[in-house]
Amino acid sequence: MSERLAAVSSLQSSLEYLTQRKDIEKGGMNDWEVARQYLAGAGPLTRRLVDGVSGVRTTTALHIARSAVALGMLLPGDSRWRGAGNVFLGASSAVLSPRHHYGGDGSDQVATLVQLATGAARLAPSPAAKDALLWYAALQANMAYAVSGWVKLFGRPWRDATALGGVMRTRTYGHEGMFRWTREHPRTAKVLTHSVLALECLFPLAYAKGGRLTRSMITSAAAFHVANGYFMGLGRFVTAFPAFHPLVAYTSAPRSHAAVAGRDDRALTAAVAALAAGTAAAGVTAVRRRLRTTEGWHTSRTLTTRHGNRLQYEEYAPGDPGQPVVVLASGLLSTSEHYAWIAERLCYETRYGVVAYARAGYAGSRRRATTAFRLSESVHDLVDLVNGAVAPHRRVILVGHSIGGELARRAARHLGDRLQGIVYLDSSHPGQFSGGLGAVEKGLAGNLTSVGRALRLGTGMLLTRPAWISELPYAYRKKVFAQYTDARMWEAARREWKAVRADFASFTGALARIEGVPALVVSAQRTVDRNPEQLLLHRELAEAHVGARTESVVIEGATHESMLITSRYAHQVTDRIVAFFDAPDTPGGRDRHSPAPPTASASPVSHASSAPSASRSARPVSRKEAAR
């Protein structure tokens, strides 16, 4: 029964692709000359295999063959040839999946899983191996439902039962009549929404009490998928997911039942053991990453602010006592390590002191304030850092990226004559939401909350390292990834984002004037291309500085993040900073080509832009080693 249900799904899928061949032809939505970019990170064998079946004629021939085999699977019979047919359908679906990047859905993945498991079970000579494969597919079914349900619980629309109406009002998956029904019968719609949640979250109860609940659970699930097919247009779901159900019925029946007599259940024991081992490994990994996140570098120091927050900071270089100290303030959901390229350049090629820090809740910094968080708290923390970490006779240059730029602007009135200048790197502006929040901004709070909750459950081990981390100097990557998988950082970002929205919503009028403080405003081209108004807001930042030199520049090709983490853009930013404060008409300007002093070698890690062998060093170095 599982084979036949999955075969119907494959038949429908291939017939849909055959009737929409224009999508795979040149200029179509799945034109392979364009779609092959999604395999850029795959191995050469995978790329060659997929390339080999991605020609229009080859793809068409495969779908014709899949249709014929799927029809054959619907015929009566119980031979081992059916196993070969299943394996062909599953394998061809997997190979063609990149070819149909747009148009595939979860039903294809479920059908593929069922076909490979049942096909291998038919071909396996051992009864124990057959049962292990059927258990594998049945456990996947339980995970598919349960994980989907518990993840939905993280979303407020599912908890307050507005999700059903929200889906039904969309153009892609909606149904106008059903949407009106949810509006006219809100209580019934709420019961229906919560019933779906209960069904998915509690699906494993099909195995309770010797399988007494199995029929009711799989019948309810089948009805749910029929409704998906009718109201949401997901026709393949009607047969794909129910293909799991006979396997669930087989594995949940008591062994005393005649139909499953002699069933080998050792796969279940192995799965439970693997789950326990995985949970233990996740716990160990979380502890190791938390220690890596909080321990800092060998140059790390701590400072307690007026709010009781304990800030961790790094003195990359003390610099010349007669020169200012550059203090680096990071953006939302980022730490001082994001400044690695810029900090290392300033450390080794100028006489400036260089200090970077993590805001409360990030990396090794702890938030101990007892009051509700407001942006003023982070501003005060930055001011206290400057006053506590920088010698009183030295002036400072504040460099702020994103929200860090706004914190630097607000700190200016507290620092007075100590301030040599401010550098705004694609900075936030309190008026940037005056026209309303964009789609990304509206969903950001929910995303930060969901990821933070998931990480607290120990799922950090499942995260793959984002590609952007590989843009950073090698020695910083492990620590930054550890920070990325730390729930504390996501919670801190959620807290800050909530405060930013509340603070910026109350902004009216013009920015406060800043007297006598030079300002360099650096914008990322991709930011201003996406939202031209952002360039006007950045211009306002420069205009707020009166009685001193200002300059505005755009880094061509850079994005909001890449202007820090991608070396070629970060070096351009550094060049702009050095040139601006070395200019004769900038107070305190000096000869930019004067050699850096030996004491500039207090960088937390080896010089990232030096010889290849040095840039690959992942260990912190001593002052003596770095100086040499």
C-alpha positions as CSV (number, residue, x, y, z in Angstrom):
1,M,0.0,0.0,0.0
2,S,2.9,2.4,0.8
3,E,4.5,1.6,-2.6
4,R,1.3,2.3,-4.5
5,L,0.5,5.6,-2.7
6,A,4.0,6.8,-3.2
7,A,3.8,5.7,-6.9
8,V,0.7,7.8,-7.4
9,S,2.5,10.8,-6.0
10,S,5.5,10.2,-8.4
11,L,3.1,9.7,-11.3
12,Q,1.3,13.0,-10.6
13,S,4.6,14.8,-10.1
14,S,6.2,13.6,-13.4
15,L,3.0,14.3,-15.4
16,E,2.9,17.8,-14.0
17,Y,6.5,18.4,-15.1
18,L,5.8,16.9,-18.6
19,T,2.8,19.2,-19.1
20,Q,4.9,22.2,-18.0
21,R,8.0,21.6,-20.1
22,K,8.4,25.3,-20.8
23,D,9.7,25.7,-17.2
24,I,12.8,23.7,-18.0
25,E,13.5,25.2,-21.4
26,K,15.8,28.2,-22.0
27,G,14.3,31.3,-20.2
28,G,12.0,29.1,-18.1
29,M,11.8,29.2,-14.3
30,N,14.0,26.2,-14.1
31,D,16.4,27.0,-16.9
32,W,19.4,24.8,-16.0
33,E,21.9,27.4,-17.2
34,V,20.6,29.5,-14.3
35,A,19.5,26.8,-11.8
36,R,22.9,25.0,-11.8
37,Q,24.2,27.8,-9.6
38,Y,22.5,26.1,-6.6
39,L,25.0,23.2,-7.0
40,A,28.0,25.4,-6.7
41,G,28.9,24.1,-3.3
42,A,28.3,20.4,-4.2
43,G,31.1,17.9,-4.9
44,P,32.3,17.4,-8.5
45,L,30.7,13.9,-8.7
46,T,27.3,15.3,-7.7
47,R,27.6,18.1,-10.1
48,R,28.5,15.8,-13.0
49,L,25.7,13.4,-12.2
50,V,23.0,16.1,-12.0
51,D,24.4,17.9,-15.1
52,G,24.1,14.6,-17.0
53,V,20.4,14.4,-16.4
54,S,19.5,18.0,-16.7
55,G,19.3,18.5,-20.4
56,V,15.8,19.1,-21.6
57,R,15.6,15.9,-23.6
58,T,17.2,13.8,-20.8
59,T,14.9,15.3,-18.2
60,T,11.9,14.7,-20.4
61,A,12.9,11.1,-21.1
62,L,13.4,10.4,-17.3
63,H,9.9,11.7,-16.5
64,I,8.4,9.5,-19.2
65,A,10.2,6.5,-17.8
66,R,9.1,7.5,-14.2
67,S,5.5,7.7,-15.4
68,A,5.7,4.3,-16.9
69,V,7.3,2.7,-13.9
70,A,4.8,4.4,-11.5
71,L,1.9,3.0,-13.6
72,G,3.6,-0.4,-13.3
73,M,3.8,-0.1,-9.6
74,L,0.0,0.3,-9.5
75,L,-0.5,-3.1,-11.1
76,P,-1.2,-6.3,-9.0
77,G,1.9,-8.3,-8.0
78,D,4.4,-8.8,-5.2
79,S,7.6,-9.7,-6.9
80,R,11.1,-8.4,-6.1
81,W,11.0,-6.4,-9.4
82,R,8.8,-4.0,-7.5
83,G,11.8,-3.3,-5.3
84,A,13.8,-2.2,-8.4
85,G,10.9,0.0,-9.5
86,N,10.8,1.7,-6.1
87,V,14.6,2.3,-6.1
88,F,14.4,3.8,-9.6
89,L,11.6,6.1,-8.7
90,G,13.3,7.3,-5.5
91,A,16.8,7.6,-7.0
92,S,15.5,9.5,-10.1
93,S,13.5,11.8,-7.9
94,A,16.6,12.6,-5.8
95,V,18.7,13.3,-8.9
96,L,16.1,15.4,-10.6
97,S,15.4,17.5,-7.4
98,P,18.0,20.2,-8.2
99,R,16.7,20.3,-11.8
100,H,13.3,21.3,-10.5
101,H,14.5,23.8,-7.9
102,Y,11.2,25.8,-8.2
103,G,8.2,23.6,-8.1
104,G,9.3,20.8,-5.8
105,D,7.8,20.4,-2.3
106,G,7.8,18.2,0.7
107,S,5.6,15.6,-1.0
108,D,8.5,14.8,-3.3
109,Q,10.9,14.2,-0.4
110,V,8.4,12.0,1.4
111,A,7.7,9.9,-1.7
112,T,11.4,9.5,-2.3
113,L,12.1,8.4,1.3
114,V,9.2,5.8,1.2
115,Q,10.3,4.5,-2.2
116,L,14.0,4.1,-1.3
117,A,13.1,2.4,2.1
118,T,10.4,0.0,0.7
119,G,12.5,-0.7,-2.4
120,A,15.5,-1.6,-0.4
121,A,13.3,-3.7,1.9
122,R,12.0,-5.7,-1.0
123,L,15.5,-6.3,-2.3
124,A,17.1,-7.1,1.1
125,P,17.4,-10.9,1.7
126,S,17.3,-10.7,5.5
127,P,13.9,-10.3,7.3
128,A,15.7,-8.3,10.0
129,A,17.0,-5.9,7.4
130,K,13.5,-5.6,5.9
131,D,12.0,-4.7,9.2
132,A,14.8,-2.3,10.0
133,L,14.1,-0.4,6.8
134,L,10.4,-0.2,7.5
135,W,11.1,1.0,11.0
136,Y,13.3,3.7,9.5
137,A,10.6,5.0,7.3
138,A,8.0,4.8,10.1
139,L,10.3,6.7,12.5
140,Q,10.8,9.4,9.8
141,A,7.0,9.7,9.7
142,N,6.8,10.3,13.4
143,M,9.6,12.9,13.2
144,A,7.9,14.6,10.2
145,Y,4.7,15.2,12.1
146,A,6.0,15.8,15.6
147,V,8.8,18.2,14.6
148,S,6.4,20.1,12.4
149,G,3.9,20.5,15.3
150,W,6.4,21.5,17.9
151,V,8.1,24.0,15.6
152,K,4.7,25.6,15.0
153,L,4.3,26.1,18.7
154,F,7.2,28.6,18.6
155,G,5.1,30.7,16.3
156,R,2.5,33.0,17.9
157,P,0.0,32.7,15.0
158,W,-0.4,29.0,15.7
159,R,-0.8,29.5,19.4
160,D,-3.4,32.3,19.0
161,A,-5.0,30.4,16.1
162,T,-4.7,33.1,13.5
163,A,-2.4,30.9,11.4
164,L,-5.2,29.2,9.5
165,G,-6.9,32.4,8.4
166,G,-3.5,33.8,7.6
167,V,-2.6,30.9,5.2
168,M,-6.1,30.9,3.6
169,R,-5.8,34.6,2.7
170,T,-2.6,34.2,0.7
171,R,-2.6,34.0,-3.1
172,T,-0.3,31.0,-3.4
173,Y,-1.8,28.6,-0.9
174,G,-5.0,30.3,0.0
175,H,-8.7,29.6,-0.5
176,E,-11.1,32.6,-0.5
177,G,-14.1,30.6,0.7
178,M,-12.2,29.0,3.5
179,F,-10.7,32.4,4.5
180,R,-14.3,33.8,4.8
181,W,-15.3,30.8,6.8
182,T,-12.5,31.4,9.4
183,R,-13.6,35.0,9.7
184,E,-17.3,34.1,10.2
185,H,-16.6,31.2,12.6
186,P,-13.5,32.3,14.7
187,R,-14.2,29.9,17.6
188,T,-14.5,26.8,15.3
189,A,-11.4,28.0,13.3
190,K,-9.5,28.2,16.6
191,V,-10.5,24.7,17.6
192,L,-9.5,23.4,14.1
193,T,-6.1,25.2,14.2
194,H,-5.3,23.8,17.7
195,S,-6.5,20.3,16.6
196,V,-4.0,20.3,13.8
197,L,-1.3,21.3,16.4
198,A,-2.4,18.5,18.7
199,L,-2.4,16.0,15.9
200,E,1.1,16.8,14.8
201,C,2.7,17.2,18.2
202,L,1.1,14.0,19.6
203,F,1.4,11.8,16.5
204,P,3.8,9.4,18.2
205,L,1.0,8.4,20.5
206,A,-0.1,6.1,17.7
207,Y,2.3,3.7,19.4
208,A,0.7,4.0,22.8
209,K,-1.3,1.1,24.4
210,G,-0.3,-1.4,21.8
211,G,-1.3,0.7,18.9
212,R,-4.9,1.3,19.9
213,L,-4.8,4.9,18.8
214,T,-3.1,4.1,15.4
215,R,-6.2,4.0,13.3
216,S,-7.6,7.3,14.7
217,M,-4.3,9.1,14.3
218,I,-3.6,8.0,10.8
219,T,-7.2,8.6,9.7
220,S,-7.1,12.1,11.1
221,A,-3.7,12.7,9.4
222,A,-5.1,11.4,6.1
223,A,-8.1,13.7,6.4
224,F,-5.7,16.6,7.1
225,H,-3.8,16.0,3.9
226,V,-6.9,15.7,1.8
227,A,-7.9,19.1,3.1
228,N,-4.4,20.4,2.2
229,G,-4.9,19.1,-1.3
230,Y,-8.4,20.7,-1.7
231,F,-8.0,24.0,0.0
232,M,-4.3,24.7,-0.6
233,G,-3.9,23.1,-4.0
234,L,-1.3,20.6,-2.7
235,G,-2.6,17.7,-4.6
236,R,0.5,15.5,-4.2
237,F,0.2,15.7,-0.4
238,V,-3.0,13.6,-0.6
239,T,-1.0,10.5,-1.4
240,A,2.6,11.3,-0.4
241,F,2.2,11.6,3.3
242,P,-0.4,8.9,3.7
243,A,2.2,6.6,2.1
244,F,3.8,6.7,5.5
245,H,0.7,5.5,7.3
246,P,0.8,1.7,6.4
247,L,4.3,1.6,7.7
248,V,3.2,3.3,10.9
249,A,0.4,0.8,11.2
250,Y,2.8,-2.1,10.6
251,T,5.3,-1.0,13.2
252,S,2.8,0.1,15.9
253,A,0.8,-3.2,15.9
254,P,1.5,-5.4,18.8
255,R,3.7,-8.3,18.0
256,S,1.0,-10.7,19.0
257,H,-1.0,-9.6,15.9
258,A,-0.9,-12.3,13.3
259,A,0.0,-9.8,10.5
260,V,3.3,-8.8,12.2
261,A,4.3,-12.0,13.8
262,G,8.0,-12.3,14.0
263,R,8.6,-8.6,13.4
264,D,12.2,-7.6,14.3
265,D,12.0,-4.5,16.5
266,R,15.8,-4.1,17.2
267,A,15.8,-1.0,14.9
268,L,13.7,0.8,17.5
269,T,16.1,0.0,20.3
270,A,19.0,1.2,18.0
271,A,17.1,4.4,17.2
272,V,16.5,5.1,20.9
273,A,20.2,4.5,21.7
274,A,21.2,6.8,18.8
275,L,18.8,9.5,20.1
276,A,20.3,9.2,23.6
277,A,23.9,9.4,22.2
278,G,22.9,12.3,20.0
279,T,21.4,14.2,22.9
280,A,24.5,13.6,25.0
281,A,26.7,14.8,22.1
282,A,24.5,17.9,21.6
283,G,25.0,18.7,25.3
284,V,28.7,18.3,25.2
285,T,28.9,20.4,22.0
286,A,26.8,23.1,23.6
287,V,29.1,23.3,26.7
288,R,32.2,23.4,24.6
289,R,30.9,26.1,22.4
290,R,29.6,28.1,25.4
291,L,33.1,28.0,26.9
292,R,34.7,29.0,23.6
293,T,32.2,31.9,23.4
294,T,32.7,33.2,26.9
295,E,36.4,32.7,27.5
296,G,37.6,35.5,25.2
297,W,41.1,35.8,23.9
298,H,44.4,36.0,25.8
299,T,44.1,39.8,25.5
300,S,40.5,40.0,26.9
301,R,39.7,42.1,29.9
302,T,36.5,42.9,31.7
303,L,34.9,46.1,33.0
304,T,31.7,46.7,35.1
305,T,29.5,49.5,34.0
306,R,27.2,51.7,36.0
307,H,24.3,49.4,35.2
308,G,26.2,46.4,36.7
309,N,26.8,44.9,33.3
310,R,30.1,43.1,32.9
311,L,31.7,43.9,29.5
312,Q,34.4,41.8,27.9
313,Y,36.7,43.8,25.7
314,E,40.0,43.3,23.8
315,E,42.8,45.7,23.4
316,Y,44.1,44.9,20.0
317,A,46.9,47.5,20.4
318,P,47.7,50.1,23.0
319,G,49.2,52.3,20.2
320,D,51.2,55.5,20.6
321,P,50.3,57.3,23.9
322,G,50.0,60.5,21.9
323,Q,47.5,59.1,19.4
324,P,43.7,58.4,19.8
325,V,42.2,55.0,20.5
326,V,39.8,53.5,18.1
327,V,36.8,51.9,19.9
328,L,34.8,49.5,17.7
329,A,31.1,49.1,18.4
330,S,29.4,46.2,16.5
331,G,25.9,45.8,15.1
332,L,22.9,43.7,16.0
333,L,23.6,39.9,16.3
334,S,27.4,40.5,15.8
335,T,30.4,40.7,18.1
336,S,33.8,42.4,18.1
337,E,35.3,39.5,15.9
338,H,33.3,40.9,13.0
339,Y,35.7,43.7,12.9
340,A,38.7,41.4,12.5
341,W,40.0,42.7,9.2
342,I,39.6,46.3,10.1
343,A,41.0,45.9,13.6
344,E,44.1,44.0,12.4
345,R,44.8,46.6,9.8
346,L,44.5,49.4,12.3
347,C,46.6,47.5,14.8
348,Y,49.5,46.8,12.5
349,E,49.6,49.7,10.1
350,T,48.8,52.7,12.3
351,R,49.8,54.2,15.7
352,Y,46.3,54.2,17.0
353,G,45.2,52.2,20.0
354,V,42.5,49.7,19.1
355,V,39.8,48.4,21.4
356,A,36.8,46.2,20.6
357,Y,34.1,45.0,22.9
358,A,31.0,42.8,23.1
359,R,27.8,44.4,24.4
360,A,26.0,42.9,27.4
361,G,24.7,39.5,26.5
362,Y,27.1,38.9,23.7
363,A,30.2,36.6,23.8
364,G,31.7,36.9,27.3
365,S,29.8,40.0,28.3
366,R,27.1,39.6,30.9
367,R,24.0,41.7,31.4
368,R,23.3,42.1,35.1
369,A,21.1,45.1,35.0
370,T,17.8,44.6,36.8
371,T,15.7,47.2,34.9
372,A,13.9,46.7,31.5
373,F,16.4,47.1,28.7
374,R,16.5,50.4,26.8
375,L,19.0,51.7,24.2
376,S,20.3,54.2,26.7
377,E,21.7,51.3,28.7
378,S,24.0,50.3,25.8
379,V,24.9,53.9,25.3
380,H,26.0,54.2,29.0
381,D,27.9,51.0,28.7
382,L,29.8,52.3,25.8
383,V,30.6,55.6,27.6
384,D,31.7,53.6,30.7
385,L,33.9,51.4,28.5
386,V,35.7,54.4,27.0
387,N,36.2,56.0,30.4
388,G,37.3,52.8,32.0
389,A,39.4,51.2,29.3
390,V,41.1,54.2,27.7
391,A,43.6,56.3,29.6
392,P,42.1,59.7,30.6
393,H,44.6,61.8,28.6
394,R,43.8,60.0,25.3
395,R,41.1,60.9,22.8
396,V,38.9,58.3,21.1
397,I,37.5,57.6,17.7
398,L,34.2,55.7,17.8
399,V,33.5,53.3,14.9
400,G,30.0,51.9,14.9
401,H,28.4,49.5,12.4
402,S,24.6,49.3,12.1
403,I,23.1,49.9,15.5
404,G,26.6,50.4,16.8
405,G,26.7,53.6,14.8
406,E,23.6,55.0,16.5
407,L,25.1,54.1,19.9
408,A,28.3,56.0,19.0
409,R,26.2,59.0,17.9
410,R,24.3,59.1,21.2
411,A,27.5,58.6,23.2
412,A,29.1,61.7,21.7
413,R,27.3,64.1,24.0
414,H,28.6,62.2,27.0
415,L,32.2,62.1,25.9
416,G,32.7,65.7,25.1
417,D,36.3,66.7,24.3
418,R,37.5,63.2,24.6
419,L,36.0,62.5,21.2
420,Q,38.3,62.7,18.2
421,G,35.6,61.7,15.7
422,I,32.9,59.2,14.7
423,V,32.8,56.7,11.9
424,Y,29.4,55.5,10.8
425,L,29.5,52.2,9.0
426,D,26.2,51.6,7.2
427,S,24.7,53.0,10.4
428,S,21.2,52.8,11.7
429,H,19.2,56.1,11.9
430,P,16.4,56.7,14.4
431,G,14.1,57.8,11.5
432,Q,14.6,54.8,9.3
433,F,11.3,53.3,10.2
434,S,9.2,56.4,9.7
435,G,7.7,54.9,6.6
436,G,6.9,51.6,8.4
437,L,8.8,48.4,8.8
438,G,9.7,46.3,5.8
439,A,8.9,42.6,5.4
440,V,12.4,41.6,6.8
441,E,12.1,43.9,9.8
442,K,8.6,42.7,10.7
443,G,9.6,39.1,10.8
444,L,13.0,39.7,12.6
445,A,11.7,39.6,16.2
446,G,9.9,36.2,15.6
447,N,13.0,34.8,13.9
448,L,15.3,35.8,16.7
449,T,12.9,34.3,19.3
450,S,12.4,31.1,17.4
451,V,16.1,30.5,16.9
452,G,17.0,31.4,20.5
453,R,14.4,28.9,21.8
454,A,15.6,26.2,19.4
455,L,19.2,26.7,20.5
456,R,18.2,26.5,24.2
457,L,16.8,23.0,23.4
458,G,20.3,21.9,22.4
459,T,19.9,22.0,18.6
460,G,23.0,24.1,18.0
461,M,24.9,20.9,16.9
462,L,22.5,20.6,13.9
463,L,23.4,24.1,12.6
464,T,25.7,24.2,9.6
465,R,28.3,26.9,9.6
466,P,27.1,29.9,7.5
467,A,29.1,30.6,4.4
468,W,29.8,34.2,5.5
469,I,31.9,33.0,8.5
470,S,34.5,31.7,5.9
471,E,35.0,35.3,4.8
472,L,36.6,36.1,8.2
473,P,40.3,35.5,9.0
474,Y,40.8,31.8,9.7
475,A,41.8,32.3,13.3
476,Y,38.4,33.9,14.2
477,R,36.1,31.4,12.5
478,K,35.6,28.8,15.2
479,K,34.9,31.4,17.9
480,V,32.4,33.3,15.7
481,F,30.6,30.1,14.9
482,A,30.5,29.2,18.5
483,Q,28.9,32.6,19.2
484,Y,26.5,32.1,16.4
485,T,25.2,28.9,18.0
486,D,24.9,30.5,21.4
487,A,21.3,31.1,22.5
488,R,22.4,34.0,24.7
489,M,23.5,36.1,21.7
490,W,20.1,35.5,20.0
491,E,18.3,36.5,23.1
492,A,20.4,39.6,23.5
493,A,19.7,40.5,19.8
494,R,16.0,40.0,20.4
495,R,16.1,42.2,23.5
496,E,18.0,44.9,21.5
497,W,15.7,44.7,18.5
498,K,12.6,45.2,20.7
499,A,14.2,48.3,22.2
500,V,15.3,49.6,18.8
501,R,11.8,49.4,17.5
502,A,10.3,51.1,20.5
503,D,13.0,53.8,20.5
504,F,12.9,54.6,16.8
505,A,9.1,54.7,16.7
506,S,9.2,57.7,19.1
507,F,11.7,59.6,17.0
508,T,10.4,62.9,15.5
509,G,12.1,66.0,14.1
510,A,15.8,66.3,13.3
511,L,18.9,64.7,14.8
512,A,20.6,66.5,17.7
513,R,23.6,68.6,16.6
514,I,27.0,67.4,17.4
515,E,29.5,70.3,17.7
516,G,33.1,70.1,16.6
517,V,33.3,66.4,16.1
518,P,34.5,65.1,12.7
519,A,32.4,62.4,11.1
520,L,33.0,59.8,8.3
521,V,29.8,58.2,7.0
522,V,30.4,55.0,5.0
523,S,27.5,53.4,3.2
524,A,27.3,49.9,1.6
525,Q,26.2,50.1,-2.1
526,R,23.8,47.2,-1.8
527,T,22.1,48.9,1.2
528,V,21.4,52.1,-0.6
529,D,20.5,50.3,-3.9
530,R,17.8,48.3,-2.0
531,N,16.6,51.4,-0.2
532,P,17.7,54.8,-1.7
533,E,16.2,56.6,1.2
534,Q,18.9,55.1,3.4
535,L,21.5,57.3,1.6
536,L,19.5,60.4,2.5
537,L,19.4,59.2,6.2
538,H,23.2,58.7,6.1
539,R,23.6,62.2,4.7
540,E,21.6,63.5,7.7
541,L,24.1,61.8,10.0
542,A,26.9,63.8,8.4
543,E,24.9,67.0,8.5
544,A,24.3,66.6,12.2
545,H,28.0,67.2,12.8
546,V,28.6,71.0,12.6
547,G,31.8,72.9,12.9
548,A,34.0,70.0,11.9
549,R,35.0,68.1,8.8
550,T,32.6,65.5,7.4
551,E,32.8,63.1,4.6
552,S,30.4,60.5,3.0
553,V,31.5,57.6,0.9
554,V,29.9,54.5,-0.6
555,I,31.7,51.2,-0.8
556,E,30.9,49.8,-4.3
557,G,29.6,46.3,-4.3
558,A,29.4,45.9,-0.5
559,T,26.5,44.7,1.5
560,H,25.5,45.7,5.0
561,E,27.5,42.7,6.4
562,S,30.2,42.2,3.8
563,M,31.7,45.7,4.4
564,L,33.1,44.2,7.6
565,I,33.6,40.5,7.0
566,T,34.8,40.4,3.4
567,S,38.5,41.4,3.2
568,R,38.4,43.5,0.1
569,Y,35.6,45.7,1.3
570,A,36.9,45.8,4.9
571,H,40.3,47.0,3.6
572,Q,38.6,49.8,1.6
573,V,36.7,50.8,4.8
574,T,40.0,50.8,6.7
575,D,41.7,52.9,4.0
576,R,38.9,55.5,4.3
577,I,39.2,55.7,8.0
578,V,42.9,56.1,8.0
579,A,42.8,58.7,5.2
580,F,40.1,60.7,6.9
581,F,41.8,61.1,10.2
582,D,45.2,61.6,8.7
583,A,44.0,64.5,6.6
584,P,45.6,67.8,7.5
585,D,42.3,69.5,8.1
586,T,41.1,66.9,10.5
587,P,42.0,67.7,14.1
588,G,44.9,65.5,15.3
589,G,45.6,64.5,11.7
590,R,49.1,62.9,11.2
591,D,51.2,61.3,8.5
592,R,49.4,58.2,7.6
593,H,52.7,56.5,6.4
594,S,54.4,56.7,9.8
595,P,55.5,53.3,10.9
596,A,53.5,51.4,13.5
597,P,55.2,51.0,16.9
598,P,56.2,47.6,18.1
599,T,53.5,47.7,20.8
600,A,50.9,47.4,18.1
601,S,51.4,43.7,18.2
602,A,48.9,43.1,21.1
603,S,46.3,41.8,18.6
604,P,44.3,38.9,19.9
605,V,45.4,36.6,17.0
606,S,48.1,36.4,14.5
607,H,48.2,39.2,11.8
608,A,45.3,38.2,9.5
609,S,46.6,40.0,6.4
610,S,50.2,38.8,6.6
611,A,51.8,35.9,4.9
612,P,49.6,32.9,4.1
613,S,51.2,30.7,6.8
614,A,50.5,33.4,9.4
615,S,46.9,33.9,8.3
616,R,46.2,30.2,8.7
617,S,47.3,30.2,12.3
618,A,44.3,29.5,14.5
619,R,46.0,30.1,17.9
620,P,46.4,33.4,19.8
621,V,50.0,34.5,19.9
622,S,52.0,36.1,22.6
623,R,53.1,39.8,22.5
624,K,56.7,38.7,21.9
625,E,55.7,36.3,19.1
626,A,53.5,38.9,17.4
627,A,56.2,41.6,17.7
628,R,58.8,39.3,16.1
